[in-house]
Amino acid sequence: MTRVSATEFKNNIGTYSDAAMTEPVIITSHQRDRLVLMSADEYRRLTGLRDGITDDDKERISRGLERHRNTIIELANR
């Protein structure tokens, strides 16, 4: 598993996005694990979501993304 600082991730987002297609990438802040970047397929496997995403699934995903939005923006701006 790859571990990278938020600054390194921000500066090389393409590299780490590509890496996340094959293994999770842990993004750290102040030497603490903060986020995990993974492929959409792996996310679906872990959450049990399938190709037929229901409206309830979409709403749940949307709420989760919004909950983490500020953290992602904050890390990107560091």
Phi and psi restraints in degrees (range 20) as a CNS / XPLOR table:
assign (resid 1 and name C) (resid 2 and name N)
       (resid 2 and name CA) (resid 2 and name C) 1.0 -87.8 20.0 2
assign (resid 2 and name N) (resid 2 and name CA)
       (resid 2 and name C) (resid 3 and name N) 1.0 138.7 20.0 2
assign (resid 2 and name C) (resid 3 and name N)
       (resid 3 and name CA) (resid 3 and name C) 1.0 -124.6 20.0 2
assign (resid 3 and name N) (resid 3 and name CA)
       (resid 3 and name C) (resid 4 and name N) 1.0 131.6 20.0 2
assign (resid 3 and name C) (resid 4 and name N)
       (resid 4 and name CA) (resid 4 and name C) 1.0 -145.6 20.0 2
assign (resid 4 and name N) (resid 4 and name CA)
       (resid 4 and name C) (resid 5 and name N) 1.0 146.9 20.0 2
assign (resid 4 and name C) (resid 5 and name N)
       (resid 5 and name CA) (resid 5 and name C) 1.0 -72.1 20.0 2
assign (resid 5 and name N) (resid 5 and name CA)
       (resid 5 and name C) (resid 6 and name N) 1.0 158.6 20.0 2
assign (resid 5 and name C) (resid 6 and name N)
       (resid 6 and name CA) (resid 6 and name C) 1.0 -60.0 20.0 2
assign (resid 6 and name N) (resid 6 and name CA)
       (resid 6 and name C) (resid 7 and name N) 1.0 -38.5 20.0 2
assign (resid 6 and name C) (resid 7 and name N)
       (resid 7 and name CA) (resid 7 and name C) 1.0 -64.8 20.0 2
assign (resid 7 and name N) (resid 7 and name CA)
       (resid 7 and name C) (resid 8 and name N) 1.0 -46.3 20.0 2
assign (resid 7 and name C) (resid 8 and name N)
       (resid 8 and name CA) (resid 8 and name C) 1.0 -62.3 20.0 2
assign (resid 8 and name N) (resid 8 and name CA)
       (resid 8 and name C) (resid 9 and name N) 1.0 -40.7 20.0 2
assign (resid 8 and name C) (resid 9 and name N)
       (resid 9 and name CA) (resid 9 and name C) 1.0 -61.4 20.0 2
assign (resid 9 and name N) (resid 9 and name CA)
       (resid 9 and name C) (resid 10 and name N) 1.0 -47.3 20.0 2
assign (resid 9 and name C) (resid 10 and name N)
       (resid 10 and name CA) (resid 10 and name C) 1.0 -59.9 20.0 2
assign (resid 10 and name N) (resid 10 and name CA)
       (resid 10 and name C) (resid 11 and name N) 1.0 -40.9 20.0 2
assign (resid 10 and name C) (resid 11 and name N)
       (resid 11 and name CA) (resid 11 and name C) 1.0 -75.3 20.0 2
assign (resid 11 and name N) (resid 11 and name CA)
       (resid 11 and name C) (resid 12 and name N) 1.0 -17.9 20.0 2
assign (resid 11 and name C) (resid 12 and name N)
       (resid 12 and name CA) (resid 12 and name C) 1.0 -138.0 20.0 2
assign (resid 12 and name N) (resid 12 and name CA)
       (resid 12 and name C) (resid 13 and name N) 1.0 45.4 20.0 2
assign (resid 12 and name C) (resid 13 and name N)
       (resid 13 and name CA) (resid 13 and name C) 1.0 -58.8 20.0 2
assign (resid 13 and name N) (resid 13 and name CA)
       (resid 13 and name C) (resid 14 and name N) 1.0 -37.4 20.0 2
assign (resid 13 and name C) (resid 14 and name N)
       (resid 14 and name CA) (resid 14 and name C) 1.0 -62.9 20.0 2
assign (resid 14 and name N) (resid 14 and name CA)
       (resid 14 and name C) (resid 15 and name N) 1.0 -43.7 20.0 2
assign (resid 14 and name C) (resid 15 and name N)
       (resid 15 and name CA) (resid 15 and name C) 1.0 -60.8 20.0 2
assign (resid 15 and name N) (resid 15 and name CA)
       (resid 15 and name C) (resid 16 and name N) 1.0 -46.8 20.0 2
assign (resid 15 and name C) (resid 16 and name N)
       (resid 16 and name CA) (resid 16 and name C) 1.0 -75.6 20.0 2
assign (resid 16 and name N) (resid 16 and name CA)
       (resid 16 and name C) (resid 17 and name N) 1.0 -28.9 20.0 2
assign (resid 16 and name C) (resid 17 and name N)
       (resid 17 and name CA) (resid 17 and name C) 1.0 -64.2 20.0 2
assign (resid 17 and name N) (resid 17 and name CA)
       (resid 17 and name C) (resid 18 and name N) 1.0 -42.7 20.0 2
assign (resid 17 and name C) (resid 18 and name N)
       (resid 18 and name CA) (resid 18 and name C) 1.0 -63.1 20.0 2
assign (resid 18 and name N) (resid 18 and name CA)
       (resid 18 and name C) (resid 19 and name N) 1.0 -42.7 20.0 2
assign (resid 18 and name C) (resid 19 and name N)
       (resid 19 and name CA) (resid 19 and name C) 1.0 -62.2 20.0 2
assign (resid 19 and name N) (resid 19 and name CA)
       (resid 19 and name C) (resid 20 and name N) 1.0 -36.1 20.0 2
assign (resid 19 and name C) (resid 20 and name N)
       (resid 20 and name CA) (resid 20 and name C) 1.0 -66.9 20.0 2
assign (resid 20 and name N) (resid 20 and name CA)
       (resid 20 and name C) (resid 21 and name N) 1.0 -14.2 20.0 2
assign (resid 20 and name C) (resid 21 and name N)
       (resid 21 and name CA) (resid 21 and name C) 1.0 -70.8 20.0 2
assign (resid 21 and name N) (resid 21 and name CA)
       (resid 21 and name C) (resid 22 and name N) 1.0 -21.6 20.0 2
assign (resid 21 and name C) (resid 22 and name N)
       (resid 22 and name CA) (resid 22 and name C) 1.0 -114.1 20.0 2
assign (resid 22 and name N) (resid 22 and name CA)
       (resid 22 and name C) (resid 23 and name N) 1.0 -21.4 20.0 2
assign (resid 22 and name C) (resid 23 and name N)
       (resid 23 and name CA) (resid 23 and name C) 1.0 -157.6 20.0 2
assign (resid 23 and name N) (resid 23 and name CA)
       (resid 23 and name C) (resid 24 and name N) 1.0 152.1 20.0 2
assign (resid 23 and name C) (resid 24 and name N)
       (resid 24 and name CA) (resid 24 and name C) 1.0 -61.7 20.0 2
assign (resid 24 and name N) (resid 24 and name CA)
       (resid 24 and name C) (resid 25 and name N) 1.0 145.9 20.0 2
assign (resid 24 and name C) (resid 25 and name N)
       (resid 25 and name CA) (resid 25 and name C) 1.0 -115.1 20.0 2
assign (resid 25 and name N) (resid 25 and name CA)
       (resid 25 and name C) (resid 26 and name N) 1.0 120.3 20.0 2
assign (resid 25 and name C) (resid 26 and name N)
       (resid 26 and name CA) (resid 26 and name C) 1.0 -89.8 20.0 2
assign (resid 26 and name N) (resid 26 and name CA)
       (resid 26 and name C) (resid 27 and name N) 1.0 127.5 20.0 2
assign (resid 26 and name C) (resid 27 and name N)
       (resid 27 and name CA) (resid 27 and name C) 1.0 -105.8 20.0 2
assign (resid 27 and name N) (resid 27 and name CA)
       (resid 27 and name C) (resid 28 and name N) 1.0 125.1 20.0 2
assign (resid 27 and name C) (resid 28 and name N)
       (resid 28 and name CA) (resid 28 and name C) 1.0 -106.8 20.0 2
assign (resid 28 and name N) (resid 28 and name CA)
       (resid 28 and name C) (resid 29 and name N) 1.0 157.7 20.0 2
assign (resid 28 and name C) (resid 29 and name N)
       (resid 29 and name CA) (resid 29 and name C) 1.0 -140.9 20.0 2
assign (resid 29 and name N) (resid 29 and name CA)
       (resid 29 and name C) (resid 30 and name N) 1.0 125.8 20.0 2
assign (resid 29 and name C) (resid 30 and name N)
       (resid 30 and name CA) (resid 30 and name C) 1.0 53.3 20.0 2
assign (resid 30 and name N) (resid 30 and name CA)
       (resid 30 and name C) (resid 31 and name N) 1.0 42.6 20.0 2
assign (resid 30 and name C) (resid 31 and name N)
       (resid 31 and name CA) (resid 31 and name C) 1.0 63.4 20.0 2
assign (resid 31 and name N) (resid 31 and name CA)
       (resid 31 and name C) (resid 32 and name N) 1.0 20.6 20.0 2
assign (resid 31 and name C) (resid 32 and name N)
       (resid 32 and name CA) (resid 32 and name C) 1.0 -117.9 20.0 2
assign (resid 32 and name N) (resid 32 and name CA)
       (resid 32 and name C) (resid 33 and name N) 1.0 141.5 20.0 2
assign (resid 32 and name C) (resid 33 and name N)
       (resid 33 and name CA) (resid 33 and name C) 1.0 -64.2 20.0 2
assign (resid 33 and name N) (resid 33 and name CA)
       (resid 33 and name C) (resid 34 and name N) 1.0 126.7 20.0 2
assign (resid 33 and name C) (resid 34 and name N)
       (resid 34 and name CA) (resid 34 and name C) 1.0 -118.2 20.0 2
assign (resid 34 and name N) (resid 34 and name CA)
       (resid 34 and name C) (resid 35 and name N) 1.0 -43.4 20.0 2
assign (resid 34 and name C) (resid 35 and name N)
       (resid 35 and name CA) (resid 35 and name C) 1.0 -138.1 20.0 2
assign (resid 35 and name N) (resid 35 and name CA)
       (resid 35 and name C) (resid 36 and name N) 1.0 159.2 20.0 2
assign (resid 35 and name C) (resid 36 and name N)
       (resid 36 and name CA) (resid 36 and name C) 1.0 -128.4 20.0 2
assign (resid 36 and name N) (resid 36 and name CA)
       (resid 36 and name C) (resid 37 and name N) 1.0 124.3 20.0 2
assign (resid 36 and name C) (resid 37 and name N)
       (resid 37 and name CA) (resid 37 and name C) 1.0 -100.3 20.0 2
assign (resid 37 and name N) (resid 37 and name CA)
       (resid 37 and name C) (resid 38 and name N) 1.0 129.2 20.0 2
assign (resid 37 and name C) (resid 38 and name N)
       (resid 38 and name CA) (resid 38 and name C) 1.0 -144.0 20.0 2
assign (resid 38 and name N) (resid 38 and name CA)
       (resid 38 and name C) (resid 39 and name N) 1.0 165.0 20.0 2
assign (resid 38 and name C) (resid 39 and name N)
       (resid 39 and name CA) (resid 39 and name C) 1.0 -67.1 20.0 2
assign (resid 39 and name N) (resid 39 and name CA)
       (resid 39 and name C) (resid 40 and name N) 1.0 155.3 20.0 2
assign (resid 39 and name C) (resid 40 and name N)
       (resid 40 and name CA) (resid 40 and name C) 1.0 -62.3 20.0 2
assign (resid 40 and name N) (resid 40 and name CA)
       (resid 40 and name C) (resid 41 and name N) 1.0 -36.7 20.0 2
assign (resid 40 and name C) (resid 41 and name N)
       (resid 41 and name CA) (resid 41 and name C) 1.0 -62.6 20.0 2
assign (resid 41 and name N) (resid 41 and name CA)
       (resid 41 and name C) (resid 42 and name N) 1.0 -42.2 20.0 2
assign (resid 41 and name C) (resid 42 and name N)
       (resid 42 and name CA) (resid 42 and name C) 1.0 -66.9 20.0 2
assign (resid 42 and name N) (resid 42 and name CA)
       (resid 42 and name C) (resid 43 and name N) 1.0 -39.8 20.0 2
assign (resid 42 and name C) (resid 43 and name N)
       (resid 43 and name CA) (resid 43 and name C) 1.0 -59.5 20.0 2
assign (resid 43 and name N) (resid 43 and name CA)
       (resid 43 and name C) (resid 44 and name N) 1.0 -46.7 20.0 2
assign (resid 43 and name C) (resid 44 and name N)
       (resid 44 and name CA) (resid 44 and name C) 1.0 -62.4 20.0 2
assign (resid 44 and name N) (resid 44 and name CA)
       (resid 44 and name C) (resid 45 and name N) 1.0 -39.6 20.0 2
assign (resid 44 and name C) (resid 45 and name N)
       (resid 45 and name CA) (resid 45 and name C) 1.0 -62.9 20.0 2
assign (resid 45 and name N) (resid 45 and name CA)
       (resid 45 and name C) (resid 46 and name N) 1.0 -44.9 20.0 2
assign (resid 45 and name C) (resid 46 and name N)
       (resid 46 and name CA) (resid 46 and name C) 1.0 -69.5 20.0 2
assign (resid 46 and name N) (resid 46 and name CA)
       (resid 46 and name C) (resid 47 and name N) 1.0 -34.4 20.0 2
assign (resid 46 and name C) (resid 47 and name N)
       (resid 47 and name CA) (resid 47 and name C) 1.0 -91.2 20.0 2
assign (resid 47 and name N) (resid 47 and name CA)
       (resid 47 and name C) (resid 48 and name N) 1.0 -9.5 20.0 2
assign (resid 47 and name C) (resid 48 and name N)
       (resid 48 and name CA) (resid 48 and name C) 1.0 82.2 20.0 2
assign (resid 48 and name N) (resid 48 and name CA)
       (resid 48 and name C) (resid 49 and name N) 1.0 7.3 20.0 2
assign (resid 48 and name C) (resid 49 and name N)
       (resid 49 and name CA) (resid 49 and name C) 1.0 -73.8 20.0 2
assign (resid 49 and name N) (resid 49 and name CA)
       (resid 49 and name C) (resid 50 and name N) 1.0 144.2 20.0 2
assign (resid 49 and name C) (resid 50 and name N)
       (resid 50 and name CA) (resid 50 and name C) 1.0 -119.0 20.0 2
assign (resid 50 and name N) (resid 50 and name CA)
       (resid 50 and name C) (resid 51 and name N) 1.0 -175.6 20.0 2
assign (resid 50 and name C) (resid 51 and name N)
       (resid 51 and name CA) (resid 51 and name C) 1.0 -59.3 20.0 2
assign (resid 51 and name N) (resid 51 and name CA)
       (resid 51 and name C) (resid 52 and name N) 1.0 -34.2 20.0 2
assign (resid 51 and name C) (resid 52 and name N)
       (resid 52 and name CA) (resid 52 and name C) 1.0 -86.1 20.0 2
assign (resid 52 and name N) (resid 52 and name CA)
       (resid 52 and name C) (resid 53 and name N) 1.0 77.3 20.0 2
assign (resid 52 and name C) (resid 53 and name N)
       (resid 53 and name CA) (resid 53 and name C) 1.0 -77.0 20.0 2
assign (resid 53 and name N) (resid 53 and name CA)
       (resid 53 and name C) (resid 54 and name N) 1.0 128.4 20.0 2
assign (resid 53 and name C) (resid 54 and name N)
       (resid 54 and name CA) (resid 54 and name C) 1.0 -83.9 20.0 2
assign (resid 54 and name N) (resid 54 and name CA)
       (resid 54 and name C) (resid 55 and name N) 1.0 168.7 20.0 2
assign (resid 54 and name C) (resid 55 and name N)
       (resid 55 and name CA) (resid 55 and name C) 1.0 -62.7 20.0 2
assign (resid 55 and name N) (resid 55 and name CA)
       (resid 55 and name C) (resid 56 and name N) 1.0 -35.5 20.0 2
assign (resid 55 and name C) (resid 56 and name N)
       (resid 56 and name CA) (resid 56 and name C) 1.0 -62.6 20.0 2
assign (resid 56 and name N) (resid 56 and name CA)
       (resid 56 and name C) (resid 57 and name N) 1.0 -41.4 20.0 2
assign (resid 56 and name C) (resid 57 and name N)
       (resid 57 and name CA) (resid 57 and name C) 1.0 -61.9 20.0 2
assign (resid 57 and name N) (resid 57 and name CA)
       (resid 57 and name C) (resid 58 and name N) 1.0 -44.6 20.0 2
assign (resid 57 and name C) (resid 58 and name N)
       (resid 58 and name CA) (resid 58 and name C) 1.0 -60.9 20.0 2
assign (resid 58 and name N) (resid 58 and name CA)
       (resid 58 and name C) (resid 59 and name N) 1.0 -41.3 20.0 2
assign (resid 58 and name C) (resid 59 and name N)
       (resid 59 and name CA) (resid 59 and name C) 1.0 -66.4 20.0 2
assign (resid 59 and name N) (resid 59 and name CA)
       (resid 59 and name C) (resid 60 and name N) 1.0 -42.9 20.0 2
assign (resid 59 and name C) (resid 60 and name N)
       (resid 60 and name CA) (resid 60 and name C) 1.0 -63.4 20.0 2
assign (resid 60 and name N) (resid 60 and name CA)
       (resid 60 and name C) (resid 61 and name N) 1.0 -43.5 20.0 2
assign (resid 60 and name C) (resid 61 and name N)
       (resid 61 and name CA) (resid 61 and name C) 1.0 -63.5 20.0 2
assign (resid 61 and name N) (resid 61 and name CA)
       (resid 61 and name C) (resid 62 and name N) 1.0 -43.9 20.0 2
assign (resid 61 and name C) (resid 62 and name N)
       (resid 62 and name CA) (resid 62 and name C) 1.0 -60.2 20.0 2
assign (resid 62 and name N) (resid 62 and name CA)
       (resid 62 and name C) (resid 63 and name N) 1.0 -43.5 20.0 2
assign (resid 62 and name C) (resid 63 and name N)
       (resid 63 and name CA) (resid 63 and name C) 1.0 -63.5 20.0 2
assign (resid 63 and name N) (resid 63 and name CA)
       (resid 63 and name C) (resid 64 and name N) 1.0 -41.3 20.0 2
assign (resid 63 and name C) (resid 64 and name N)
       (resid 64 and name CA) (resid 64 and name C) 1.0 -64.6 20.0 2
assign (resid 64 and name N) (resid 64 and name CA)
       (resid 64 and name C) (resid 65 and name N) 1.0 -42.9 20.0 2
assign (resid 64 and name C) (resid 65 and name N)
       (resid 65 and name CA) (resid 65 and name C) 1.0 -64.4 20.0 2
assign (resid 65 and name N) (resid 65 and name CA)
       (resid 65 and name C) (resid 66 and name N) 1.0 -41.9 20.0 2
assign (resid 65 and name C) (resid 66 and name N)
       (resid 66 and name CA) (resid 66 and name C) 1.0 -65.4 20.0 2
assign (resid 66 and name N) (resid 66 and name CA)
       (resid 66 and name C) (resid 67 and name N) 1.0 -36.9 20.0 2
assign (resid 66 and name C) (resid 67 and name N)
       (resid 67 and name CA) (resid 67 and name C) 1.0 -62.5 20.0 2
assign (resid 67 and name N) (resid 67 and name CA)
       (resid 67 and name C) (resid 68 and name N) 1.0 -33.9 20.0 2
assign (resid 67 and name C) (resid 68 and name N)
       (resid 68 and name CA) (resid 68 and name C) 1.0 -97.0 20.0 2
assign (resid 68 and name N) (resid 68 and name CA)
       (resid 68 and name C) (resid 69 and name N) 1.0 -3.8 20.0 2
assign (resid 68 and name C) (resid 69 and name N)
       (resid 69 and name CA) (resid 69 and name C) 1.0 -55.3 20.0 2
assign (resid 69 and name N) (resid 69 and name CA)
       (resid 69 and name C) (resid 70 and name N) 1.0 -49.6 20.0 2
assign (resid 69 and name C) (resid 70 and name N)
       (resid 70 and name CA) (resid 70 and name C) 1.0 -63.8 20.0 2
assign (resid 70 and name N) (resid 70 and name CA)
       (resid 70 and name C) (resid 71 and name N) 1.0 -37.2 20.0 2
assign (resid 70 and name C) (resid 71 and name N)
       (resid 71 and name CA) (resid 71 and name C) 1.0 -64.5 20.0 2
assign (resid 71 and name N) (resid 71 and name CA)
       (resid 71 and name C) (resid 72 and name N) 1.0 -44.1 20.0 2
assign (resid 71 and name C) (resid 72 and name N)
       (resid 72 and name CA) (resid 72 and name C) 1.0 -63.0 20.0 2
assign (resid 72 and name N) (resid 72 and name CA)
       (resid 72 and name C) (resid 73 and name N) 1.0 -44.1 20.0 2
assign (resid 72 and name C) (resid 73 and name N)
       (resid 73 and name CA) (resid 73 and name C) 1.0 -64.2 20.0 2
assign (resid 73 and name N) (resid 73 and name CA)
       (resid 73 and name C) (resid 74 and name N) 1.0 -43.6 20.0 2
assign (resid 73 and name C) (resid 74 and name N)
       (resid 74 and name CA) (resid 74 and name C) 1.0 -60.1 20.0 2
assign (resid 74 and name N) (resid 74 and name CA)
       (resid 74 and name C) (resid 75 and name N) 1.0 -45.3 20.0 2
assign (resid 74 and name C) (resid 75 and name N)
       (resid 75 and name CA) (resid 75 and name C) 1.0 -65.6 20.0 2
assign (resid 75 and name N) (resid 75 and name CA)
       (resid 75 and name C) (resid 76 and name N) 1.0 -37.7 20.0 2
assign (resid 75 and name C) (resid 76 and name N)
       (resid 76 and name CA) (resid 76 and name C) 1.0 -66.4 20.0 2
assign (resid 76 and name N) (resid 76 and name CA)
       (resid 76 and name C) (resid 77 and name N) 1.0 -29.2 20.0 2
assign (resid 76 and name C) (resid 77 and name N)
       (resid 77 and name CA) (resid 77 and name C) 1.0 -86.3 20.0 2
assign (resid 77 and name N) (resid 77 and name CA)
       (resid 77 and name C) (resid 78 and name N) 1.0 -4.2 20.0 2
